[in-house]
Amino acid sequence: MDRWGVGTVSPASVLQRRTHDTMIRASSLALLAALAAAAFGRGAFSGTVQWFVVALILVAFALALGARAVPVADLTGVFFLTGLALALWALLRAAAAGTPASGVSWALFGAGTAAVVCVCRRLDAASREMLLRGLLAVGAAVAMTGWLGVALHQRPWGLPSQGLWRAASTLTYANATAAFLVPLALVALACLTATPRSAFFSLTATSLLAGAGAALSRAGVAALAAGLLVLCLALGTRATARAAAGPVVGAGVVLLGLLPSVHAASPGRPLVAGTAAAAGLVIAVLAPRVPLPALLLPVAGAALVAVLIMVYRAPAAHSAIHTITRVRFSLSSPARSGEAAAALHLFERHPLAGVGPGHATLRWTGPGGGLRVDRFAHDEYLQVLADLGLAGAALVATFMVTGGRLLWRARPARSDRQQRAAWAGAVAGVTAFVLHSGFDFIWQVPAIPLAVGAIVGLTVLPPAAPAAGAH
């Protein structure tokens, strides 16, 4: 019998286990740093931030693979290989077009997202929880910057468009802000169905919904509605409504207080917005914690605040409502139609390989007869055809279908309430992302697909559990 005796653990095994745990935690922290850097650095849309995010993802990937044995099926699966192939194809097309740096966004969409999913699948329960909460906190911070941008009329966190101040946040683009916040809000709402008294999830869900609403994105509203429908189907309408009630009402109060600051011709009203924001967050936290009679007092207080806002700032609020209903409630968008036609024209001229990333200059004739020019089609399904042709579109389709298949196979048993809530939130978030992708160029803002990749990865388990003590 060896000197450690039967059933004891050697110091080498203990050290190995501690090293493994340290590497896993370091991997999750590196990945969270990458997601935060992307979110706070204009979405990693261009420049040095992209390379910084790439470096952090590589560090997280290396630590995750070093900490846990790699099942061959994981790195040779269709999802992972297709992500790498998409990245390689985009970089080759960009280099051939003479602008190699323009392919990095597509590479992050493919290989970057695949790497994020792979890292998340190797995290232990504690690291997964830390990464989820950290990502939601990053989203709430992004939402807050958008709220401040509108309340203070502060560029570039808020930007005027069509007579309205819209939340552009650190991503500096309102529609991308909504595309980033909506999937995270759906995940937070799903978590609330399993832990309804969680102040963290209540506050983050309210903040994310308010930030997404302040972006005034029509596609964001449609994506949120589709995601909520998925939550209702997966978790039940009653459970979803009960979990969403507090954050939705709270976010509504926050947005009502922001209304006097929305009209571009009116000055920002940070005091009014701040008062309403505080009231909305309090309501969201109290809603699941107190019985209905006791909740009537703060709700009445919030109603009083709303009445005072409408009376005290009636002209500004009324002007904002009128402009919103006239501009944002319309489905007509001549510019988007022109961009779509121009993108299809480029695809017809270069059907197999596209024109290359960064070279899809879209030209069309506007309603007044003037020449209009844009770089993006505001429809990623058309954008990939214009940039990368049928070859790129086939890779993207395979990548997304196999990612969806991974998520579908990860659905837990109905008896596991928390895991089912997390899975439903991931499915709802992905649904919102896929829908929104048809209306904006959100794949070109790497923070968005990377965050969605993390949501998926935190739900999907490894294809095979490693042996104890493996590294």
C-alpha positions in Angstrom: 0.0 0.0 0.0 1.4 3.4 -0.9 2.3 5.9 1.8 -0.8 8.0 1.3 -3.1 5.1 2.2 -6.3 3.8 0.6 -8.9 6.5 -0.2 -6.5 9.5 0.4 -5.6 12.1 -2.1 -2.0 12.9 -2.9 -0.6 16.4 -2.7 0.1 16.2 -6.4 -3.6 15.6 -7.1 -4.6 18.4 -4.8 -2.2 20.8 -6.6 -3.4 19.6 -10.0 -7.0 20.2 -8.9 -6.2 23.7 -7.7 -4.3 24.5 -10.9 -7.3 23.3 -12.9 -9.7 25.5 -10.9 -7.4 28.5 -11.2 -7.1 28.1 -15.0 -10.9 27.7 -15.3 -11.5 30.9 -13.3 -8.8 32.8 -15.2 -10.4 31.6 -18.5 -13.8 32.9 -17.5 -12.4 36.2 -16.3 -10.4 36.6 -19.6 -13.6 35.9 -21.6 -15.6 38.4 -19.5 -12.9 41.0 -20.0 -13.1 40.4 -23.8 -16.9 40.8 -23.8 -16.6 44.0 -21.6 -13.9 45.4 -23.8 -16.0 44.8 -26.9 -19.1 46.3 -25.4 -17.4 49.4 -24.0 -15.2 49.9 -27.1 -17.8 50.9 -29.6 -18.9 47.2 -29.9 -15.4 46.3 -31.2 -16.6 47.7 -34.5 -13.1 48.6 -35.7 -9.5 49.5 -34.8 -7.3 48.5 -31.9 -10.2 47.2 -29.8 -10.9 44.4 -32.3 -7.3 43.1 -31.9 -7.5 43.5 -28.1 -10.7 41.4 -28.0 -9.1 38.8 -30.3 -6.1 38.6 -27.9 -8.3 38.2 -24.8 -10.4 35.5 -26.5 -7.3 33.6 -27.5 -6.1 33.8 -23.9 -9.4 32.5 -22.6 -9.4 29.7 -25.2 -5.9 28.6 -24.3 -6.6 28.6 -20.6 -9.8 26.6 -21.1 -8.2 24.0 -23.2 -5.2 23.7 -20.9 -7.5 23.2 -17.9 -9.7 20.5 -19.3 -9.2 17.7 -21.7 -10.4 18.4 -25.2 -12.8 15.9 -26.6 -11.9 15.4 -30.2 -15.5 15.7 -31.2 -15.6 19.3 -29.8 -12.9 20.7 -32.0 -13.8 18.7 -35.1 -17.5 19.3 -34.9 -19.3 21.1 -37.8 -20.1 24.1 -35.7 -16.5 24.8 -34.7 -14.9 24.0 -38.0 -17.5 26.0 -39.9 -16.7 29.0 -37.7 -13.0 28.7 -38.5 -13.8 28.2 -42.2 -16.0 31.3 -42.2 -13.2 33.4 -40.6 -10.6 32.1 -43.1 -12.8 32.8 -46.1 -13.6 36.3 -44.9 -9.9 37.1 -44.2 -8.9 35.7 -47.6 -11.5 37.7 -49.4 -10.5 40.8 -47.6 -6.9 40.3 -48.4 -7.7 39.7 -52.0 -9.7 42.9 -52.1 -6.7 44.8 -50.7 -8.2 45.6 -47.2 -7.2 42.7 -44.9 -8.3 44.4 -41.7 -11.9 44.6 -42.9 -12.3 40.9 -42.6 -11.7 40.9 -38.8 -15.4 41.6 -38.0 -16.5 38.5 -40.0 -13.7 36.5 -38.4 -14.9 37.4 -35.0 -18.4 36.5 -36.0 -17.3 33.0 -37.1 -14.1 31.9 -35.2 -14.6 34.3 -32.4 -18.1 33.2 -31.6 -17.1 29.5 -31.9 -14.2 30.1 -29.5 -16.5 31.8 -27.0 -19.0 28.9 -27.1 -16.1 26.4 -26.7 -14.7 28.3 -23.7 -18.1 28.6 -22.0 -18.7 24.8 -22.4 -15.6 24.1 -20.3 -16.4 26.3 -17.3 -17.5 24.8 -14.0 -20.8 25.9 -12.4 -19.3 28.7 -10.3 -17.5 30.2 -13.3 -20.6 29.9 -15.4 -22.6 31.8 -12.8 -19.9 34.5 -12.5 -19.7 34.9 -16.3 -23.5 35.1 -16.6 -23.8 37.7 -13.9 -20.8 39.6 -15.2 -22.2 39.7 -18.7 -25.6 40.9 -17.5 -23.8 43.6 -15.4 -21.9 44.7 -18.5 -25.2 44.9 -20.3 -26.8 47.0 -17.6 -23.8 49.4 -17.6 -24.2 49.7 -21.4 -27.9 50.4 -20.9 -27.1 53.1 -18.3 -24.7 54.9 -20.7 -27.5 55.0 -23.3 -29.9 56.3 -20.7 -27.4 59.0 -19.7 -26.9 59.9 -23.3 -30.5 60.7 -23.8 -31.1 62.3 -20.4 -28.1 64.6 -20.7 -28.0 64.9 -24.5 -24.5 63.6 -24.3 -22.8 62.4 -27.5 -21.9 59.7 -28.5 -23.9 57.8 -25.8 -27.0 59.5 -27.1 -27.4 60.6 -30.7 -30.2 62.7 -32.4 -32.0 61.1 -35.3 -35.2 62.2 -37.0 -35.9 64.8 -34.4 -35.4 62.4 -31.5 -32.5 61.6 -29.1 -31.9 57.9 -29.1 -29.8 55.8 -26.7 -26.6 54.9 -28.7 -24.6 53.8 -25.5 -21.0 52.8 -25.7 -21.8 51.0 -28.9 -22.5 54.5 -30.4 -25.3 53.1 -32.6 -28.9 53.0 -31.4 -30.0 49.9 -33.3 -26.9 48.0 -32.2 -27.6 49.0 -28.6 -31.1 47.4 -28.8 -29.7 44.3 -30.5 -27.1 43.9 -27.7 -29.5 44.5 -24.8 -32.6 42.6 -25.9 -31.1 39.1 -25.8 -29.5 39.8 -22.4 -32.9 41.2 -21.1 -34.6 38.0 -22.2 -32.0 35.9 -20.3 -32.5 37.9 -17.2 -36.2 37.6 -17.4 -35.9 33.8 -17.8 -33.7 33.6 -14.8 -36.3 35.5 -12.8 -38.8 32.7 -13.5 -36.5 30.4 -11.5 -35.4 32.9 -8.8 -38.2 35.5 -8.7 -36.9 37.3 -5.6 -33.4 37.9 -7.0 -32.7 41.7 -6.7 -29.8 41.3 -9.1 -31.9 39.8 -12.0 -34.7 42.3 -11.3 -32.4 45.3 -11.5 -30.5 44.1 -14.5 -33.7 43.1 -16.4 -35.2 46.5 -15.7 -32.1 48.3 -16.8 -31.7 46.2 -19.9 -35.3 46.7 -21.0 -35.2 50.5 -20.3 -31.9 50.8 -22.2 -33.3 48.9 -25.2 -36.5 51.0 -25.1 -34.5 54.2 -25.0 -32.8 53.1 -28.3 -36.3 53.5 -30.0 -35.4 50.6 -32.4 -38.3 49.1 -34.2 -36.4 45.9 -34.9 -35.5 45.8 -31.2 -39.2 45.9 -30.2 -40.0 43.1 -32.7 -37.1 41.0 -31.5 -38.2 41.5 -27.8 -41.7 40.5 -28.7 -40.5 37.3 -30.5 -38.2 36.5 -27.5 -41.0 36.9 -25.0 -43.2 34.6 -27.1 -40.5 32.0 -26.9 -40.3 32.4 -23.1 -44.0 31.9 -22.9 -43.9 28.8 -25.0 -41.0 27.3 -23.1 -41.7 28.3 -19.5 -45.5 29.0 -19.6 -47.3 32.3 -20.0 -48.2 32.7 -16.4 -44.6 32.1 -15.1 -43.2 34.5 -17.7 -45.8 37.2 -17.0 -45.2 36.9 -13.3 -41.4 37.2 -13.7 -41.6 40.0 -16.3 -44.2 42.2 -14.5 -41.9 44.0 -12.2 -39.1 44.7 -14.7 -41.6 45.7 -17.5 -43.5 48.1 -15.2 -40.2 49.4 -13.8 -38.7 50.0 -17.2 -41.9 51.7 -18.3 -41.6 54.2 -15.5 -37.9 54.8 -16.4 -38.8 55.4 -20.0 -41.7 57.7 -19.0 -39.2 59.8 -17.0 -36.9 59.9 -20.0 -39.7 61.1 -22.4 -39.2 64.9 -21.7 -35.5 64.5 -22.8 -36.2 62.6 -26.0 -37.3 65.4 -28.3 -34.3 66.9 -30.0 -35.7 70.5 -29.8 -36.0 70.3 -26.0 -33.2 70.3 -23.5 -32.3 67.2 -21.5 -34.1 66.8 -18.2 -31.7 64.7 -16.0 -33.5 65.4 -12.7 -36.9 64.2 -14.0 -35.2 61.2 -15.7 -33.3 60.3 -12.5 -36.3 60.5 -10.3 -38.3 58.2 -12.6 -35.4 55.8 -12.9 -35.1 55.5 -9.2 -38.8 54.8 -8.9 -38.8 52.3 -11.7 -35.9 50.3 -10.2 -37.6 50.3 -6.7 -40.8 49.0 -8.2 -38.9 46.2 -10.0 -37.2 45.0 -6.9 -40.3 45.3 -4.6 -42.8 43.6 -7.1 -41.9 40.0 -6.3 -41.1 40.6 -2.6 -44.2 42.2 -1.2 -47.9 41.3 -1.3 -50.2 43.3 -3.6 -51.7 45.6 -1.0 -48.3 46.7 0.2 -47.1 47.2 -3.3 -49.9 49.7 -4.0 -48.0 52.5 -2.2 -44.9 52.6 -4.4 -47.0 52.0 -7.5 -49.2 55.0 -6.5 -46.0 57.0 -5.9 -44.7 56.1 -9.3 -48.1 57.0 -10.8 -47.9 60.4 -9.1 -44.4 60.9 -10.5 -45.7 60.0 -14.0 -48.6 62.5 -13.6 -46.2 65.2 -12.5 -43.9 64.5 -15.4 -46.7 64.8 -17.9 -48.1 68.0 -16.3 -44.8 69.7 -15.5 -43.1 68.8 -18.8 -46.2 68.4 -20.9 -45.0 70.3 -24.0 -41.7 68.4 -24.2 -43.4 65.0 -23.5 -46.2 65.6 -26.0 -43.7 66.7 -28.7 -41.7 63.5 -28.1 -44.8 61.3 -28.2 -46.0 62.9 -31.4 -42.6 62.6 -33.1 -42.1 59.0 -31.9 -45.5 57.9 -33.3 -44.9 59.7 -36.6 -41.3 58.5 -37.1 -40.8 55.3 -35.2 -44.3 53.7 -35.6 -44.0 53.6 -39.4 -42.9 50.5 -41.2 -41.9 52.5 -44.3 -38.2 52.9 -44.8 -37.2 53.9 -48.4 -33.5 54.0 -47.4 -33.6 50.3 -46.3 -35.4 49.3 -49.5 -32.8 51.1 -51.6 -29.9 49.5 -49.6 -31.5 46.0 -50.1 -31.8 46.5 -53.8 -28.3 47.7 -54.1 -27.0 44.8 -52.1 -28.8 42.3 -54.3 -27.3 44.1 -57.4 -23.8 43.6 -56.0 -24.6 40.0 -55.4 -25.8 39.5 -58.9 -22.5 40.8 -60.2 -20.4 38.8 -57.8 -22.5 35.7 -56.9 -19.9 33.2 -55.8 -17.3 35.1 -53.8 -18.9 38.6 -53.2 -17.1 41.8 -53.5 -15.1 41.3 -50.3 -15.5 42.7 -46.8 -15.4 46.5 -46.8 -16.0 46.9 -50.5 -19.8 46.7 -50.6 -20.5 50.3 -51.5 -24.3 50.5 -52.0 -25.6 53.1 -54.4 -29.3 53.8 -55.2 -31.6 56.6 -56.1 -33.5 58.2 -53.3 -37.1 59.3 -53.2 -36.1 62.8 -54.4 -34.1 61.5 -57.3 -30.7 62.1 -55.7 -27.9 59.5 -55.4 -27.7 57.8 -52.1 -24.6 55.9 -50.8 -24.1 53.6 -47.8 -21.7 50.9 -46.7 -24.1 48.5 -45.0 -27.4 46.9 -46.2 -29.0 47.0 -42.7 -29.8 43.3 -43.4 -27.0 40.8 -42.5 -28.5 38.1 -44.7 -28.1 40.4 -47.7 -24.8 41.7 -46.4 -23.1 38.3 -46.3 -24.2 37.7 -49.9 -22.7 41.0 -51.0 -19.5 40.7 -49.0 -18.8 36.9 -49.2 -21.1 35.6 -51.9 -22.8 32.2 -52.0 -19.7 30.5 -50.4 -19.9 32.8 -47.4 -23.6 32.5 -47.1 -23.4 28.7 -47.1 -20.9 28.9 -44.3 -23.0 31.3 -42.3 -26.1 29.2 -42.7 -24.3 26.0 -41.7 -22.7 27.8 -38.7 -26.0 29.1 -37.4 -27.9 25.9 -38.0 -25.3 23.8 -36.2 -25.2 26.3 -33.4 -29.0 26.0 -33.1 -28.7 22.3 -33.1 -26.2 22.4 -30.2 -28.6 24.5 -28.3 -31.6 22.3 -29.1 -29.7 19.2 -27.9 -28.9 20.9 -24.6 -32.5 21.2 -23.5 -32.8 20.0 -20.0 -35.4 17.9 -18.3 -38.6 19.7 -17.2 -37.9 18.9 -13.6 -34.8 21.0 -13.5 -36.3 24.4 -13.1 -33.1 26.5 -13.1 -31.5 24.8 -16.1 -34.7 25.0 -18.1 -35.1 28.7 -17.4 -31.5 29.3 -18.5 -32.0 27.2 -21.7 -35.3 29.0 -22.5 -33.5 32.4 -22.0 -30.8 31.3 -24.4 -33.3 30.2 -27.0 -35.3 33.4 -26.6 -32.1 35.5 -26.9 -31.0 33.7 -30.0 -34.4 34.1 -31.6 -34.3 37.8 -30.9 -30.8 38.0 -32.4 -31.7 36.0 -35.6 -34.8 38.2 -36.1 -33.0 41.5 -35.6 -30.2 40.4 -38.0 -32.6 40.9 -40.9 -33.0 44.6 -40.1 -29.6 45.9 -39.1 -25.9 45.3 -39.6 -25.4 43.9 -36.1 -22.9 41.1 -37.1 -20.4 43.8 -38.0 -20.5 44.9 -34.3 -18.7 41.9 -32.8 -19.9 42.6 -29.2 -23.3 41.4 -30.2 -22.6 38.0 -31.7 -19.9 37.3 -29.1 -22.5 38.0 -26.3 -25.0 35.8 -28.0 -22.3 33.1 -28.3 -21.7 33.3 -24.6 -25.4 33.0 -23.9 -25.4 29.8 -26.0 -22.2 28.4 -24.6 -23.3 28.8 -21.0 -26.3 26.6 -21.7 -24.5 23.9 -23.8 -22.5 21.3 -21.9 -19.3 19.6 -23.3 -19.9 16.6 -25.6 -18.2 14.4 -23.2 -17.2 15.0 -19.6 -13.5 14.7 -19.0 -12.1 12.1 -16.6 -11.5 13.2 -13.0 -8.3 15.1 -12.7 -7.8 15.5 -16.4 -6.1 18.6 -17.7 
